[in-house]
Amino acid sequence: MKKDTLNLVTRSDYPAPVELTRAQLKGWVRVVFWGLRVYIVVMIALVAIGFARGHA
């Protein structure tokens, strides 16, 4: 390691890690995310049906 990089890593004033929390989804944002989940499941099902019938 370079001297400058080592100095940066070992400095005592380097900020402490912050605990991350998950954002709480509210209202229409929650509806949109559930809609995306449903859309993904439907698209995966359609792709699976397409491959099962031999249309790729």
C-alpha positions as CSV (number, residue, x, y, z in Angstrom):
1,M,0.0,0.0,0.0
2,K,1.1,3.5,-0.6
3,K,2.0,5.7,2.3
4,D,-0.8,8.1,1.6
5,T,-3.4,5.4,1.4
6,L,-2.2,3.7,4.6
7,N,-2.3,7.1,6.4
8,L,-6.0,7.6,5.3
9,V,-7.0,4.2,6.6
10,T,-5.3,4.5,10.0
11,R,-6.4,8.1,10.7
12,S,-8.4,8.4,14.0
13,D,-10.8,11.1,12.7
14,Y,-12.2,8.7,10.0
15,P,-16.0,8.6,10.4
16,A,-17.5,5.6,12.2
17,P,-19.8,3.3,10.1
18,V,-23.5,4.2,10.3
19,E,-26.2,1.6,10.7
20,L,-28.4,1.4,7.6
21,T,-32.1,1.1,8.0
22,R,-34.7,0.2,5.4
23,A,-37.0,3.0,4.2
24,Q,-40.7,2.5,5.1
25,L,-42.8,2.6,1.9
26,K,-46.1,4.4,2.2
27,G,-49.2,4.9,0.1
28,W,-49.0,4.8,-3.6
29,V,-45.3,3.9,-3.5
30,R,-46.2,0.6,-1.9
31,V,-48.9,0.0,-4.5
32,V,-46.4,0.6,-7.3
33,F,-43.9,-1.8,-5.9
34,W,-46.5,-4.5,-5.5
35,G,-47.6,-3.9,-9.1
36,L,-44.0,-4.4,-10.2
37,R,-43.8,-7.6,-8.3
38,V,-47.0,-8.9,-9.9
39,Y,-45.8,-7.8,-13.3
40,I,-42.5,-9.7,-12.9
41,V,-44.3,-12.9,-11.8
42,V,-46.6,-12.7,-14.8
43,M,-43.8,-12.1,-17.3
44,I,-41.8,-15.0,-15.8
45,A,-44.9,-17.2,-16.2
46,L,-45.4,-16.1,-19.8
47,V,-41.7,-16.8,-20.6
48,A,-42.0,-20.3,-19.0
49,I,-45.1,-21.0,-21.0
50,G,-43.4,-19.8,-24.2
51,F,-40.4,-22.1,-23.6
52,A,-42.6,-25.0,-22.7
53,R,-44.5,-24.7,-26.0
54,G,-41.3,-24.3,-28.0
55,H,-41.6,-20.6,-29.0
56,A,-38.4,-18.8,-28.0
